[in-house]
Amino acid sequence: MPARQRERLQSQCDGELVATIDTQSRCLLLYPLPVWEELQTQIQQLPTLDPVVRRFQRLLIGYASDLECDASGRMLVPPALREYANLDKRAVLVGQGNKMELWDEDTWLAERDKWLELAAGDGAMPEEMRRLAL
């Protein structure tokens, strides 16, 4: 964990994180514990008789694992999560506001290039994004 994020996480959640899989990409989602607890409550309140919701709950909550940053900013990612995200040697940590994404570097670079091509290609953009001033 980079020093800048480590200090913020230490003050926000004492370095306690929850990691789970991203159901749309082969990466991991890392949440500060208080953020995850709130999200988990919302996920559990979804209607469980809907098979799509049930699948989503099983994947996100089922893979959720507690992580703790040590004093050097290292954390031990469980084997099942490492395998899902193809984490082997080099990883990329991508900030996403209230969470972070942990990617295998090669996967991240390939996906990033694909997204950049799509963004430059057809110009299709949801109306909500058109209102942003970047």
NORSUL-V911610 format. One record per backbone hydrogen bond with DSSP energy under -1.0 kcal/mol. NH is the residue of the N-H (numbers start at 1). CO is the residue of the C=O. If there is no record, write none. Layout:
NH&CO ; NH&CO
This chain:
6&2 ; 7&3 ; 8&4 ; 9&5 ; 10&6 ; 11&7 ; 12&8 ; 13&9 ; 14&10 ; 15&9 ; 16&13 ; 17&67 ; 18&31 ; 19&65 ; 20&29 ; 22&27 ; 27&25 ; 28&102 ; 29&20 ; 30&100 ; 31&18 ; 33&16 ; 36&32 ; 37&33 ; 38&34 ; 39&35 ; 40&36 ; 41&37 ; 42&38 ; 43&39 ; 44&40 ; 45&41 ; 46&43 ; 50&47 ; 54&50 ; 55&51 ; 56&52 ; 57&53 ; 58&54 ; 59&55 ; 60&56 ; 61&57 ; 63&59 ; 65&19 ; 67&17 ; 69&15 ; 70&74 ; 73&70 ; 82&78 ; 83&79 ; 84&80 ; 85&81 ; 86&83 ; 87&82 ; 92&103 ; 94&101 ; 96&99 ; 98&96 ; 100&30 ; 101&94 ; 102&28 ; 103&92 ; 105&90 ; 108&104 ; 109&105 ; 110&106 ; 111&107 ; 112&108 ; 113&109 ; 114&110 ; 115&111 ; 116&112 ; 117&113 ; 118&114 ; 119&115 ; 120&116 ; 121&117 ; 130&126 ; 131&127 ; 132&129
